[in-house]
Amino acid sequence: MEFQKKVIILVGDGMADYPIEALGGKTPLEIANTPNMDYAAVNGILGLVKTIPDGMKPGSDTANLSIFGYDPLKYYSGRAPLEAVNMRIEMGTNDVAIRCNFVNIQDNIMTDFTADHITSELGKVVIEELNRNINIKGIEFFSGVSYRNIVIWRDFPYKEIPVTTPPHDIQGENIIDHLPKGDGADLLNKIMDESKKIFQNSAVIKDGKSRFNGNPTSLWLWGTGRRVAMDPLRSRFGLVGYTISAVDLIHGIGRAVGLSPLHVNGVTGYLDTNYKGKADALIKAIEDVNFIYLHVESPDESGHEGNIDHKIQAIEDFDKWIVGPVIERMRDYDNFSILILPDHPTPIVLKTHTADPVPFCIYSSKNFRYNSYLDKDISGFNEKSALDTEVFIEEGHRLLEIMITGRI
């Protein structure tokens, strides 16, 4: 029998940050106008959670695995295989998936890890051209969303997979020290070098750039990993439902644990994404299922840009268009639990992810509170208030169980 409580997770990717001098020593979450998240924090349970286990890189892949309820130390095998699951790419036991970004590199400097937010239409043109021109046995290119694509290396001949670096971690830096290393790295570097010539000389790509937005100059290969296998949420907790997101990573994790992707028109992963469409889709879908995982990418993208104004706007849009309508609708149900959190920090000053604990809030129909901090002065949903409550969850993958049981 399926679990009767309605369980919703709302992720504002990368919302958490460090105090910023230009904001008077406050974080974007402290400055942003977020009445809905603040209400949930005051009337629910607020604390800090560690979504990145010690020793693991602070990526959206590991962090979201935790939030989905799966210990990354046990289940993580790389980012690209999770995205490949959503793209319905079949992988054999000896195959390796590789994340393939379109990027802009000038004089060996990573100038734009999104290739000017290349459109998916241009991306498809580019992938088709790469498949025609890069003829390496076992290498296959698959188009994804915007700058995010996948390469599959069939029958990978080595035991260890190459060590790679996410391009968003080296925005504005020289790429030379961050090229793939280890077994198979020579081939990955060869593919990236060949891609530069194709981007520069292909008449097909030049024609595509005249019709669609984007300015790719190279590929960047990273996030390598082998096929994934995880027990479904239905068998673990009785949860069935959907993922709502602009990125394949979230839908890929969802498919791997038995959820279905719920596609919404106009989602981009940036400030112009269709927030309202996402919230409307959740509100309609939750009538017939008991679990939805909704993810918004725009605060993370703004953090990688180092743009304070954009990040504050993204947080406020998330609060207004996602959190507010969802809380309002869920009050019609007798039994629900809503988790609100970032997956990891993406500090403006660093322009990349960190492994610091992030604030989380659980707002529930059962008025789930934690007595040890009822006398605390909680100003709202932000890093400082979450720290002040002294509520700390060491293992992020326990959050889902806490939502379901109501016990920390």
C-alpha positions as CSV (number, residue, x, y, z in Angstrom):
1,M,0.0,0.0,0.0
2,E,1.3,3.4,-0.9
3,F,2.2,6.0,1.8
4,Q,-0.8,8.3,2.4
5,K,1.1,11.6,3.3
6,K,1.8,14.0,0.4
7,V,5.6,14.6,0.4
8,I,7.0,17.5,-1.5
9,I,10.7,18.6,-1.9
10,L,11.4,22.1,-3.2
11,V,15.1,22.6,-4.1
12,G,16.5,26.1,-4.9
13,D,19.8,25.0,-6.3
14,G,22.8,26.8,-4.8
15,M,20.8,29.3,-2.8
16,A,23.1,29.2,0.2
17,D,26.0,31.5,0.3
18,Y,28.6,33.3,2.5
19,P,28.2,36.8,4.0
20,I,29.0,39.4,1.3
21,E,30.6,42.7,2.1
22,A,28.5,44.5,-0.6
23,L,25.4,43.2,1.2
24,G,26.5,44.6,4.6
25,G,27.9,41.2,5.7
26,K,24.7,39.4,5.0
27,T,24.0,36.5,2.6
28,P,21.6,36.7,-0.4
29,L,19.1,34.6,1.5
30,E,19.2,37.1,4.4
31,I,18.7,40.1,2.0
32,A,16.1,38.6,-0.4
33,N,12.4,39.1,0.2
34,T,11.2,35.6,1.0
35,P,8.0,35.8,3.0
36,N,6.9,32.2,2.1
37,M,10.1,30.5,3.1
38,D,10.3,32.7,6.2
39,Y,6.8,31.6,7.2
40,A,7.7,28.0,6.7
41,A,10.8,28.4,8.8
42,V,9.0,30.0,11.7
43,N,6.1,27.6,11.6
44,G,8.0,24.4,10.8
45,I,11.4,23.0,11.7
46,L,14.5,24.9,10.6
47,G,18.1,23.7,10.8
48,L,21.3,22.9,8.9
49,V,21.9,19.7,6.9
50,K,25.1,18.3,5.5
51,T,24.3,17.1,1.9
52,I,27.9,16.4,0.8
53,P,29.6,13.6,2.7
54,D,33.2,14.1,3.9
55,G,35.7,13.5,1.2
56,M,33.2,13.9,-1.8
57,K,33.2,16.7,-4.2
58,P,30.5,19.3,-3.7
59,G,28.4,18.7,-6.8
60,S,24.7,18.9,-7.5
61,D,24.9,15.1,-8.2
62,T,26.0,14.1,-4.8
63,A,23.9,16.7,-3.0
64,N,20.7,15.8,-4.7
65,L,21.3,12.1,-4.2
66,S,21.3,12.9,-0.5
67,I,18.1,14.9,-0.7
68,F,16.4,12.0,-2.7
69,G,17.3,9.8,0.3
70,Y,20.3,7.9,-1.0
71,D,23.7,8.0,0.6
72,P,26.2,9.2,-2.0
73,L,28.9,7.2,-0.4
74,K,27.0,4.1,-1.3
75,Y,25.2,5.0,-4.5
76,Y,27.2,7.7,-6.4
77,S,29.0,6.5,-9.6
78,G,29.3,9.8,-11.4
79,R,27.1,12.6,-12.8
80,A,26.9,11.6,-16.4
81,P,25.4,8.2,-15.8
82,L,22.5,9.8,-13.9
83,E,21.8,12.1,-16.8
84,A,22.1,9.3,-19.2
85,V,19.3,7.4,-17.4
86,N,16.9,10.3,-18.1
87,M,18.0,10.6,-21.7
88,R,17.1,6.9,-22.1
89,I,20.6,6.0,-23.2
90,E,21.3,2.3,-22.8
91,M,24.5,1.5,-21.1
92,G,26.3,-1.8,-20.8
93,T,28.3,-2.8,-17.7
94,N,31.6,-1.8,-19.4
95,D,30.3,1.5,-20.8
96,V,31.3,4.9,-19.3
97,A,29.1,8.0,-19.5
98,I,30.8,11.4,-19.8
99,R,29.2,14.8,-19.3
100,C,29.8,16.9,-22.5
101,N,29.5,20.6,-22.1
102,F,29.5,23.2,-24.8
103,V,31.8,26.0,-23.5
104,N,33.5,29.1,-24.7
105,I,37.3,29.1,-24.2
106,Q,39.5,32.0,-25.3
107,D,43.3,31.8,-25.1
108,N,43.0,28.8,-22.8
109,I,40.7,30.7,-20.4
110,M,37.2,29.3,-19.6
111,T,35.2,32.4,-20.4
112,D,31.7,30.9,-20.4
113,F,30.8,27.4,-19.2
114,T,27.4,27.7,-20.8
115,A,28.5,28.8,-24.3
116,D,26.3,31.9,-23.9
117,H,23.4,29.7,-22.7
118,I,23.3,27.9,-26.0
119,T,19.8,26.9,-27.0
120,S,18.9,23.2,-27.3
121,E,18.2,23.7,-30.9
122,L,21.7,24.8,-31.7
123,G,23.0,22.1,-29.4
124,K,21.3,19.4,-31.4
125,V,22.9,20.8,-34.6
126,V,26.3,20.7,-33.0
127,I,25.9,17.1,-31.7
128,E,24.9,15.8,-35.1
129,E,27.9,17.5,-36.6
130,L,30.2,16.0,-34.0
131,N,28.9,12.5,-34.6
132,R,29.6,13.0,-38.3
133,N,33.1,14.3,-37.9
134,I,34.6,12.6,-34.8
135,N,35.0,9.0,-35.9
136,I,36.5,7.2,-32.9
137,K,35.4,3.7,-32.3
138,G,33.1,3.4,-29.3
139,I,32.5,7.1,-28.9
140,E,28.9,8.3,-29.3
141,F,27.5,11.8,-28.7
142,F,23.9,12.5,-27.4
143,S,22.2,15.9,-27.3
144,G,20.7,17.1,-24.1
145,V,19.4,20.4,-22.8
146,S,21.2,23.7,-23.6
147,Y,24.9,23.2,-23.0
148,R,24.5,19.9,-21.2
149,N,25.1,16.8,-23.3
150,I,26.4,13.3,-22.9
151,V,29.2,11.2,-24.5
152,I,29.2,7.4,-24.1
153,W,32.4,5.5,-24.4
154,R,31.4,1.9,-25.2
155,D,33.5,-0.9,-23.8
156,F,35.7,1.3,-21.8
157,P,39.0,-0.5,-21.7
158,Y,40.4,0.6,-18.3
159,K,39.6,-0.2,-14.7
160,E,39.8,3.4,-13.4
161,I,37.9,6.2,-15.0
162,P,39.6,9.6,-15.8
163,V,39.8,12.4,-13.2
164,T,38.0,15.4,-14.6
165,T,37.0,19.0,-13.5
166,P,33.5,20.6,-13.8
167,P,33.8,23.7,-16.1
168,H,31.7,25.8,-13.8
169,D,34.5,25.3,-11.2
170,I,37.1,27.1,-13.4
171,Q,35.1,30.0,-14.8
172,G,37.6,32.7,-15.7
173,E,40.6,30.4,-15.1
174,N,43.3,28.8,-17.3
175,I,42.1,25.3,-18.4
176,I,45.6,23.7,-18.8
177,D,45.9,22.4,-15.2
178,H,42.3,21.2,-15.2
179,L,42.3,18.9,-18.3
180,P,41.3,15.3,-17.8
181,K,44.0,13.1,-16.2
182,G,44.4,9.3,-15.8
183,D,43.5,6.3,-17.8
184,G,41.7,7.3,-21.0
185,A,42.4,11.0,-20.5
186,D,44.5,11.2,-23.7
187,L,41.4,10.3,-25.8
188,L,39.2,12.8,-24.0
189,N,41.7,15.5,-24.6
190,K,41.9,14.5,-28.2
191,I,38.2,14.8,-28.6
192,M,38.1,18.3,-27.0
193,D,41.0,19.4,-29.3
194,E,39.2,18.1,-32.4
195,S,36.0,19.8,-31.4
196,K,37.7,23.2,-31.5
197,K,38.5,22.7,-35.2
198,I,35.0,21.6,-35.9
199,F,33.4,24.6,-34.1
200,Q,35.7,26.9,-36.0
201,N,35.4,25.4,-39.5
202,S,32.0,23.8,-39.8
203,A,29.6,25.6,-42.1
204,V,26.7,23.7,-40.6
205,I,27.5,25.0,-37.1
206,K,28.0,28.5,-38.4
207,D,24.6,28.4,-40.1
208,G,23.1,27.1,-36.8
209,K,24.7,30.0,-34.9
210,S,23.0,32.4,-37.3
211,R,19.6,31.0,-36.4
212,F,19.9,30.1,-32.7
213,N,21.5,31.6,-29.7
214,G,24.9,30.3,-28.4
215,N,28.6,30.7,-28.9
216,P,30.4,27.4,-28.4
217,T,34.2,27.2,-29.2
218,S,34.9,23.8,-27.6
219,L,33.6,20.7,-25.8
220,W,34.5,20.2,-22.2
221,L,34.3,16.5,-20.9
222,W,33.8,15.7,-17.3
223,G,31.6,13.9,-14.8
224,T,32.6,10.4,-15.9
225,G,30.9,7.3,-14.4
226,R,29.5,3.8,-14.9
227,R,25.9,2.6,-15.0
228,V,23.8,3.2,-11.8
229,A,21.5,0.9,-9.9
230,M,19.3,2.0,-6.9
231,D,16.4,0.6,-5.0
232,P,13.1,2.5,-5.9
233,L,11.5,4.9,-3.5
234,R,8.3,2.9,-3.8
235,S,9.8,-0.2,-2.2
236,R,11.7,1.8,0.4
237,F,9.0,4.3,1.5
238,G,5.9,3.7,-0.6
239,L,6.5,6.9,-2.6
240,V,5.4,7.3,-6.2
241,G,5.4,10.5,-8.2
242,Y,7.4,12.9,-10.4
243,T,10.4,15.1,-10.8
244,I,10.1,18.6,-12.1
245,S,13.3,20.3,-13.4
246,A,15.1,21.9,-16.3
247,V,18.1,19.6,-16.0
248,D,18.6,15.9,-16.9
249,L,20.5,15.2,-13.7
250,I,17.3,15.5,-11.5
251,H,15.1,13.6,-13.9
252,G,17.9,11.0,-14.2
253,I,18.1,10.4,-10.5
254,G,14.3,10.3,-10.4
255,R,14.1,7.7,-13.1
256,A,16.8,5.6,-11.3
257,V,14.6,5.6,-8.1
258,G,11.3,4.9,-9.9
259,L,9.9,8.4,-10.5
260,S,8.7,9.8,-13.8
261,P,9.8,13.2,-15.3
262,L,7.1,15.8,-15.5
263,H,8.0,18.1,-18.4
264,V,7.0,21.7,-18.3
265,N,7.1,24.0,-21.3
266,G,9.5,27.0,-21.0
267,V,11.9,25.7,-18.4
268,T,15.4,26.8,-19.0
269,G,17.4,26.4,-15.8
270,Y,18.0,30.2,-15.8
271,L,16.3,33.4,-14.6
272,D,13.8,33.2,-17.5
273,T,12.5,29.8,-16.6
274,N,8.8,29.1,-16.3
275,Y,8.4,29.2,-12.5
276,K,4.7,29.4,-12.6
277,G,4.4,26.4,-15.0
278,K,6.5,24.3,-12.6
279,A,4.3,25.2,-9.6
280,D,1.1,24.7,-11.6
281,A,2.4,21.3,-12.7
282,L,3.1,20.2,-9.2
283,I,-0.2,21.4,-7.8
284,K,-2.1,19.4,-10.5
285,A,0.1,16.3,-10.3
286,I,0.1,15.9,-6.5
287,E,-3.6,15.1,-6.6
288,D,-2.9,11.7,-7.9
289,V,0.6,10.8,-6.4
290,N,2.2,11.2,-3.0
291,F,5.7,12.5,-3.9
292,I,7.1,15.3,-6.1
293,Y,10.6,16.6,-6.3
294,L,10.8,20.1,-7.8
295,H,14.1,21.6,-8.6
296,V,15.0,25.2,-9.7
297,E,18.4,25.8,-11.2
298,S,18.6,29.6,-11.5
299,P,20.1,30.5,-8.1
300,D,23.0,28.2,-8.9
301,E,23.6,29.6,-12.3
302,S,23.7,33.1,-10.8
303,G,26.2,32.0,-8.2
304,H,28.5,30.6,-10.9
305,E,28.2,34.0,-12.7
306,G,29.2,35.8,-9.5
307,N,26.1,38.0,-10.0
308,I,24.6,39.2,-6.7
309,D,21.6,40.9,-8.1
310,H,20.7,37.8,-10.3
311,K,21.0,35.5,-7.3
312,I,18.8,37.6,-5.1
313,Q,16.2,37.8,-7.9
314,A,16.4,34.0,-8.4
315,I,15.8,33.4,-4.7
316,E,12.9,35.8,-4.6
317,D,11.3,34.3,-7.8
318,F,11.7,30.8,-6.2
319,D,9.9,32.0,-3.1
320,K,7.2,33.9,-4.9
321,W,6.3,31.6,-7.8
322,I,7.2,28.2,-6.3
323,V,7.1,28.1,-2.5
324,G,4.2,30.4,-2.0
325,P,1.7,28.7,-4.4
326,V,2.7,25.2,-3.2
327,I,2.3,26.0,0.5
328,E,-1.1,27.6,-0.2
329,R,-2.4,24.6,-2.2
330,M,-1.0,22.0,0.2
331,R,-3.1,23.5,3.1
332,D,-6.1,21.8,1.4
333,Y,-4.6,18.4,2.3
334,D,-4.9,16.9,5.8
335,N,-1.5,15.2,5.7
336,F,1.5,16.7,4.0
337,S,5.1,17.5,4.5
338,I,7.2,20.0,2.5
339,L,11.0,20.2,2.5
340,I,12.6,23.4,1.3
341,L,16.3,23.8,0.9
342,P,19.3,24.4,-1.4
343,D,21.3,21.3,-2.4
344,H,24.6,23.0,-1.7
345,P,26.0,26.6,-1.4
346,T,27.3,28.3,-4.6
347,P,29.0,31.4,-3.0
348,I,29.2,34.5,-5.1
349,V,32.8,35.1,-4.1
350,L,33.9,31.6,-5.2
351,K,31.6,31.1,-8.2
352,T,31.6,27.4,-7.5
353,H,30.0,24.9,-5.1
354,T,31.2,24.2,-1.6
355,A,30.4,21.4,0.9
356,D,29.2,23.6,3.7
357,P,26.0,22.6,5.5
358,V,22.9,24.3,4.1
359,P,19.7,25.5,5.7
360,F,16.6,23.3,5.5
361,C,13.0,23.7,6.5
362,I,10.3,21.1,6.9
363,Y,6.8,22.6,7.0
364,S,4.1,20.0,7.8
365,S,0.4,19.7,8.3
366,K,1.1,18.1,11.7
367,N,2.9,21.2,12.9
368,F,6.1,19.3,13.1
369,R,8.3,21.3,15.5
370,Y,11.5,20.7,17.4
371,N,11.2,21.7,21.1
372,S,14.9,22.5,21.7
373,Y,14.6,25.7,19.7
374,L,11.1,26.9,20.2
375,D,12.5,29.7,22.3
376,K,14.9,30.8,19.6
377,D,14.4,34.1,17.7
378,I,14.1,32.8,14.1
379,S,14.2,35.7,11.6
380,G,13.4,33.6,8.6
381,F,14.8,31.1,6.2
382,N,18.6,31.8,6.0
383,E,21.9,30.4,7.0
384,K,22.2,32.4,10.3
385,S,18.8,31.5,11.7
386,A,19.3,27.8,10.7
387,L,22.6,27.8,12.6
388,D,21.0,29.5,15.6
389,T,18.4,26.7,16.0
390,E,21.3,24.3,16.7
391,V,19.4,21.6,14.7
392,F,22.0,19.8,12.6
393,I,21.5,16.7,10.4
394,E,24.9,15.1,9.8
395,E,23.7,12.8,7.1
396,G,21.6,14.5,4.4
397,H,20.1,11.3,3.1
398,R,18.2,11.0,6.4
399,L,16.0,14.1,5.6
400,L,13.5,12.1,3.6
401,E,13.0,9.6,6.4
402,I,12.6,12.5,8.8
403,M,9.9,14.0,6.7
404,I,8.0,10.8,6.6
405,T,8.3,9.8,10.3
406,G,8.3,13.3,11.8
407,R,11.2,12.2,14.0
408,I,14.8,13.5,14.0
